[in-house]
Amino acid sequence: MNRLIAVEEWVGETRAAVVEQGQIVELHFDRWSQHGVRAFAGELYLGRVKKVDGALNAAFIDLGRGNPGFLPFGKAGRPAGMHEGAEIGIRVTRESFGEKGPTLAIVDVDEKGDAPRLIEADANLAERLLRRYPDAELAWADEADIDISVAIDVALSTGVPIPGGGMLLIEPTSALTAIDIDSAGRTANAGRKLALDLNIAAMVEIARQIRLRALGGNVVIDCLHLRAQPDRKSVENALKRALKHDPARIDTQPMSRFGLIELVRQRTGPSVAETHNSRSGHASDETLALAALRRLETEARAHRSARLTLRTSPAVHDWLLAKHFDAQAALSDRIGPRFAFESRQGANREFIEVTT
């Protein structure tokens, strides 16, 4: 398969896209604010057992950062020496999402004492993706003409066009993600074939959107009505074929008589929306602050000697100065100490302005 990993590095965040056959299929993010706060997949820790839960056949492990990790015992049962307060070597196998901590596995380590603490950090984002896709080519996003910002906008949008006509309406909720196939009026008097063709075309885009958005958990697809069982089976098979290249584990159910297809996709980490949005569903202060820093850095490259002023809303300005990471020092290293941050009182949250 023709696969590319396109990367861009900005102050505050590294962003990457996995491109297959010329189409972006995955988005990945490494935010500096999470370093030392969040446990990343592949990292090795000396953890401390916080609680052993016999009913779950598992333990909760304090890693010294983020929510306690979940360590399932599996068929072998509770290991010897597993008790509250014990030190244990663990590796993160799946990152946390929402309020749930990371998933862990037991490993042997030689180091003891001062738990909980990080023993071995994982590689950077690009190296992690190359480990997952060793056949991929690595390139800078701008040199490969890959627009990651546009792909993020698509991954956060509610409506997505279906090639050939119609729309997907994608609505995440706390319990599941609902995907509705909207014919845009095309099937009103068109008969069975158009409904079948549109459903089948939608399955390809649905599979891409699920992977692009890093959706996990329950997904319910509301298809256009089909009476004939062979037609329903054709749509189910089209979805299974489209999901075949998704590396996450996915279980699908047959289409119900109401035209619903349910599937469960393995959670491999936070979704694109969980990374970028607050609980209200709007862009978080951090997302807006990082966008402002990208704007400033871009303008600085275009105006090599000018002194620049970045103006943002009070909430975003406060985030930039809150030392989640030292944005001013990092920017000075890249573009020189020729900028200033200002707060624009009364501006809406999305306001960003860079002037010379």
Phi, psi and omega per residue, in radians:
M1 nan 2.441 3.089
N2 -1.369 1.861 -3.038
R3 -2.274 2.414 -3.131
L4 -2.291 2.459 2.979
I5 -1.926 1.964 -3.104
A6 -1.802 2.258 -3.009
V7 -2.186 2.506 2.945
E8 -2.388 2.398 -3.110
E9 -2.003 2.201 3.106
W10 -2.215 2.844 3.001
V11 -1.081 2.097 3.098
G12 1.735 -0.286 -3.037
E13 -2.892 2.436 2.902
T14 -1.884 2.325 -3.139
R15 -2.145 2.515 -3.123
A16 -2.484 2.609 3.082
A17 -2.205 2.403 2.981
V18 -1.679 2.142 -3.071
V19 -1.999 2.175 3.108
E20 -2.147 2.224 -3.122
Q21 0.919 0.662 3.078
G22 1.418 0.098 -3.089
Q23 -2.163 2.338 3.118
I24 -1.247 2.175 -3.094
V25 -2.064 -0.288 3.104
E26 -2.506 2.594 3.045
L27 -2.200 2.422 -3.120
H28 -2.382 2.592 -3.035
F29 -2.426 2.470 3.037
D30 -2.277 1.754 -3.107
R31 -1.623 2.306 -3.090
W32 -1.068 -0.526 -3.106
S33 -1.113 -0.341 -3.116
Q34 -1.570 -0.191 3.132
H35 -1.157 2.221 -3.091
G36 1.418 -0.066 -3.124
V37 -2.013 -0.613 -3.045
R38 -2.023 2.493 3.064
A39 -1.564 2.199 -3.083
F40 -1.744 2.611 3.133
A41 -1.005 2.354 3.138
G42 1.697 -0.288 -3.111
E43 -1.288 2.584 -3.133
L44 -1.890 2.296 -3.101
Y45 -2.262 2.669 2.809
L46 -1.713 1.830 -3.061
G47 -1.739 2.984 3.080
R48 -2.187 2.251 -3.097
V49 -1.151 2.123 3.137
K50 -1.639 -0.658 -3.118
K51 -2.757 2.424 3.006
V52 -1.869 2.177 -3.087
D53 -1.999 1.789 -3.111
G54 -1.114 -0.619 -3.130
A55 -1.125 -0.610 3.130
L56 -1.567 -0.142 -3.066
N57 0.934 0.870 -3.047
A58 -2.775 2.992 3.074
A59 -2.297 2.704 3.036
F60 -1.852 2.244 -2.978
I61 -2.041 2.251 3.057
D62 -1.404 2.138 -3.140
L63 -1.752 -0.115 -3.091
G64 1.556 0.025 3.104
R65 -2.747 2.452 3.106
G66 1.191 -2.983 3.104
N67 -1.219 2.665 3.097
P68 -0.973 2.512 3.127
G69 -1.431 2.727 -3.128
F70 -1.812 2.100 -3.113
L71 -2.004 1.735 3.101
P72 -1.327 2.471 -3.119
F73 -1.459 -0.449 -3.120
G74 1.307 -2.867 -3.063
K75 -1.171 -0.437 -3.121
A76 -1.228 -0.306 3.115
G77 1.405 -2.999 -3.055
R78 -1.112 2.160 -3.134
P79 -1.208 2.712 3.077
A80 -1.102 2.445 3.110
G81 1.404 0.091 3.125
M82 -1.478 1.865 3.118
H83 -2.635 2.849 -3.127
E84 -1.054 2.301 -3.127
G85 1.642 -0.223 -3.123
A86 -1.211 2.558 3.014
E87 -1.515 2.478 -3.089
I88 -2.652 2.420 3.062
G89 -1.411 2.309 3.140
I90 -2.482 2.737 3.033
R91 -2.144 2.440 3.140
V92 -1.368 2.129 3.126
T93 -1.778 -0.422 3.088
R94 -2.572 2.331 -3.082
E95 -1.292 2.819 3.132
S96 -1.218 2.747 3.022
F97 -2.627 2.485 -3.087
G98 1.022 -2.282 3.132
E99 -1.645 0.008 -3.097
K100 -1.599 2.352 3.135
G101 -1.324 3.081 -3.111
P102 -1.236 2.772 3.046
T103 -1.654 2.443 -2.975
L104 -2.185 2.899 3.022
A105 -2.367 2.561 3.123
I106 -1.357 2.310 3.057
V107 -2.389 2.710 3.101
D108 -1.472 2.317 3.073
V109 -2.300 2.607 3.138
D110 -1.471 -0.440 -3.061
E111 -1.358 2.504 3.112
K112 -2.391 2.754 3.053
G113 1.555 2.669 3.108
D114 1.099 0.447 3.065
A115 -1.243 2.579 0.028
P116 -1.551 2.545 3.104
R117 -2.828 2.746 3.090
L118 -1.370 2.283 3.085
I119 -1.732 -0.751 -3.054
E120 -2.503 2.004 3.086
A121 -1.323 2.684 3.107
D122 -1.443 3.022 -3.139
A123 -1.202 3.005 3.101
N124 -1.239 3.041 -3.006
L125 -1.037 -0.802 -3.117
A126 -1.076 -0.745 3.141
E127 -1.173 -0.623 3.093
R128 -1.119 -0.710 3.139
L129 -1.226 -0.633 3.076
L130 -1.158 -0.563 3.073
R131 -1.169 -0.635 3.119
R132 -1.290 -0.641 -3.111
Y133 -2.193 1.340 -3.040
P134 -1.143 -0.285 3.141
D135 -1.534 -0.034 -3.033
A136 -1.402 2.668 2.983
E137 -1.602 2.495 -3.133
L138 -1.877 2.332 -3.135
A139 -2.644 2.749 2.974
W140 -1.258 2.449 -3.032
A141 -1.069 -0.727 -3.106
D142 -1.181 -0.627 3.123
E143 -1.232 -0.506 3.119
A144 -1.586 0.062 -3.122
D145 1.003 0.760 3.094
I146 -1.884 2.118 -3.121
D147 -1.723 1.680 -3.093
I148 -1.206 -0.602 -3.132
S149 -1.074 -0.734 3.111
V150 -1.109 -0.725 3.133
A151 -1.105 -0.644 3.094
I152 -1.137 -0.742 3.102
D153 -1.031 -0.722 3.096
V154 -1.099 -0.763 -3.089
A155 -1.196 -0.303 3.130
L156 -1.804 -0.081 -3.074
S157 -1.419 2.695 3.101
T158 -1.446 -0.715 -3.102
G159 -1.829 2.320 3.129
V160 -2.289 2.202 3.125
P161 -1.132 2.510 3.004
I162 -1.645 2.210 3.110
P163 -0.937 2.230 -3.117
G164 1.686 -0.118 3.113
G165 2.177 2.734 -3.112
G166 1.541 3.044 -3.095
M167 -2.434 2.623 2.900
L168 -1.756 2.304 3.034
L169 -1.940 1.997 -2.994
I170 -1.972 2.054 -3.066
E171 -2.213 1.844 3.067
P172 -1.378 2.454 3.012
T173 -2.206 3.123 -3.133
S174 -1.187 -0.457 -3.065
A175 -1.726 -0.531 -3.047
L176 -2.837 3.022 2.993
T177 -1.960 2.175 3.126
A178 -1.740 2.294 3.101
I179 -2.148 2.084 -3.115
D180 -1.916 2.308 3.067
I181 -1.593 1.987 -3.105
D182 -1.815 2.104 -3.089
S183 -1.361 -0.166 -3.079
A184 0.980 0.600 3.066
G185 1.446 0.018 -3.022
R186 -1.263 -0.365 -3.062
T187 -1.759 0.130 -3.044
A188 -0.921 -0.833 3.138
N189 -2.269 0.417 -2.996
A190 -1.637 -0.264 3.082
G191 1.524 -3.016 -2.971
R192 -1.112 -0.756 -2.987
K193 -1.100 -0.734 -3.124
L194 -1.146 -0.702 3.102
A195 -1.088 -0.731 3.125
L196 -1.131 -0.841 -3.115
D197 -1.083 -0.696 -3.125
L198 -1.208 -0.688 3.074
N199 -1.069 -0.776 -3.116
I200 -1.151 -0.748 3.096
A201 -1.096 -0.623 -3.133
A202 -1.153 -0.569 -3.080
M203 -1.080 -0.653 3.136
V204 -1.123 -0.789 -3.133
E205 -1.245 -0.590 3.097
I206 -1.094 -0.782 3.134
A207 -1.065 -0.705 3.127
R208 -1.170 -0.734 -3.118
Q209 -1.176 -0.665 3.113
I210 -1.059 -0.769 -3.136
R211 -1.285 -0.740 -3.134
L212 -1.050 -0.726 -3.098
R213 -1.455 -0.103 -3.081
A214 0.982 0.747 3.126
L215 -1.227 2.445 3.095
G216 -2.316 2.808 -3.141
G217 1.487 -2.594 -3.034
N218 -1.439 2.335 3.061
V219 -2.248 2.278 3.123
V220 -2.077 2.175 -3.126
I221 -1.862 2.156 3.109
D222 -1.720 1.807 -3.053
C223 -1.519 2.839 2.979
L224 -1.148 2.540 -2.999
H225 -1.108 2.282 3.064
L226 -2.264 2.242 -3.118
R227 -1.493 -0.725 -2.993
A228 -1.373 2.329 3.126
Q229 -1.068 -0.700 3.084
P230 -1.042 -0.611 3.098
D231 -1.158 -0.732 3.103
R232 -1.072 -0.721 -3.141
K233 -1.129 -0.644 3.112
S234 -1.087 -0.689 3.127
V235 -1.197 -0.757 3.099
E236 -1.014 -0.795 -3.136
N237 -1.141 -0.633 3.099
A238 -1.095 -0.693 3.114
L239 -1.157 -0.763 -3.140
K240 -1.088 -0.697 3.098
R241 -1.126 -0.709 -3.111
A242 -1.196 -0.521 -3.129
L243 -1.464 -0.102 -2.988
K244 -1.057 -0.557 -3.080
H245 -1.574 -0.025 3.112
D246 -1.321 2.133 -3.103
P247 -1.239 -0.289 3.127
A248 -1.313 2.641 3.089
R249 -1.309 2.263 -3.090
I250 -2.339 2.285 3.039
D251 -1.960 2.225 -3.140
T252 -2.025 2.603 3.091
Q253 -1.907 2.672 3.095
P254 -1.071 2.735 3.102
M255 -1.148 2.324 3.118
S256 -1.357 2.977 3.122
R257 -1.203 -0.203 3.073
F258 -1.613 0.058 3.114
G259 1.463 0.346 -3.124
L260 -1.776 2.362 2.991
I261 -2.013 2.194 3.115
E262 -1.879 2.445 3.039
L263 -2.484 2.750 3.072
V264 -2.177 2.137 3.140
R265 -1.906 2.344 3.118
Q266 -1.014 2.295 3.052
R267 -1.395 2.178 3.113
T268 -1.928 0.012 -3.130
G269 2.725 -3.019 -3.133
P270 -1.168 2.569 3.070
S271 -1.288 2.960 3.090
V272 -1.047 -0.715 3.132
A273 -1.147 -0.709 3.132
E274 -1.140 -0.575 3.102
T275 -1.233 -0.688 -2.965
H276 -1.691 -0.434 -2.997
N277 -1.920 2.726 2.993
S278 -1.462 -3.131 -3.134
R279 -1.101 -0.406 -3.139
S280 -1.303 -0.197 -3.106
G281 1.623 -0.037 3.114
H282 -1.756 2.838 3.133
A283 -0.969 2.346 -3.128
S284 -1.289 2.859 3.079
D285 -1.016 -0.667 3.141
E286 -1.131 -0.777 3.129
T287 -1.035 -0.750 3.120
L288 -1.192 -0.659 3.117
A289 -1.134 -0.725 3.119
L290 -1.168 -0.633 3.063
A291 -1.105 -0.678 3.110
A292 -1.135 -0.722 3.115
L293 -1.137 -0.656 3.083
R294 -1.109 -0.730 3.117
R295 -1.066 -0.778 -3.131
L296 -1.111 -0.771 -3.124
E297 -1.130 -0.685 3.113
T298 -1.115 -0.773 3.125
E299 -1.141 -0.617 3.139
A300 -1.150 -0.604 3.098
R301 -1.223 -0.559 -3.131
A302 -1.371 -0.467 -3.123
H303 -2.186 1.503 -2.917
R304 -1.129 -0.469 -3.063
S305 -2.040 -0.058 -3.061
A306 -1.340 2.622 2.983
R307 -1.552 2.303 -2.994
L308 -2.025 2.589 3.052
T309 -2.142 2.212 3.088
L310 -1.781 2.038 3.107
R311 -1.914 2.304 3.135
T312 -2.417 3.041 3.065
S313 -1.158 2.804 -3.136
P314 -0.984 -0.705 -3.107
A315 -1.119 -0.749 -3.136
V316 -1.247 -0.689 3.094
H317 -1.041 -0.755 3.116
D318 -1.088 -0.690 3.141
W319 -1.114 -0.719 -3.124
L320 -1.101 -0.519 -3.095
L321 -1.674 -0.001 -3.014
A322 -1.462 0.036 3.056
K323 1.109 0.635 2.924
H324 -1.085 -0.560 2.887
F325 -2.761 2.871 -3.062
D326 -1.491 1.462 -3.083
A327 -1.096 -0.696 -3.090
Q328 -1.158 -0.716 3.116
A329 -1.167 -0.726 -3.139
A330 -1.135 -0.708 3.104
L331 -1.153 -0.709 3.122
S332 -1.047 -0.669 3.103
D333 -1.110 -0.586 -3.057
R334 -1.543 -0.762 -3.006
I335 -2.091 -0.040 -3.095
G336 1.570 2.819 -3.092
P337 -1.414 1.112 -3.054
R338 -2.229 0.758 -3.115
F339 -2.583 2.860 3.083
A340 -2.532 2.632 3.059
F341 -1.797 2.353 3.063
E342 -2.322 2.584 3.087
S343 -1.712 2.300 3.087
R344 -1.769 1.790 -3.126
Q345 -1.092 2.386 3.103
G346 1.457 -0.105 3.132
A347 -1.294 2.644 3.057
N348 -1.241 2.881 -3.019
R349 -1.042 -0.569 -3.057
E350 -1.442 -0.056 -3.058
F351 -1.131 2.213 3.059
I352 -2.448 2.275 3.115
E353 -2.509 2.329 3.052
V354 -2.134 2.167 -3.141
T355 -2.199 2.736 3.095
T356 -1.797 nan nan
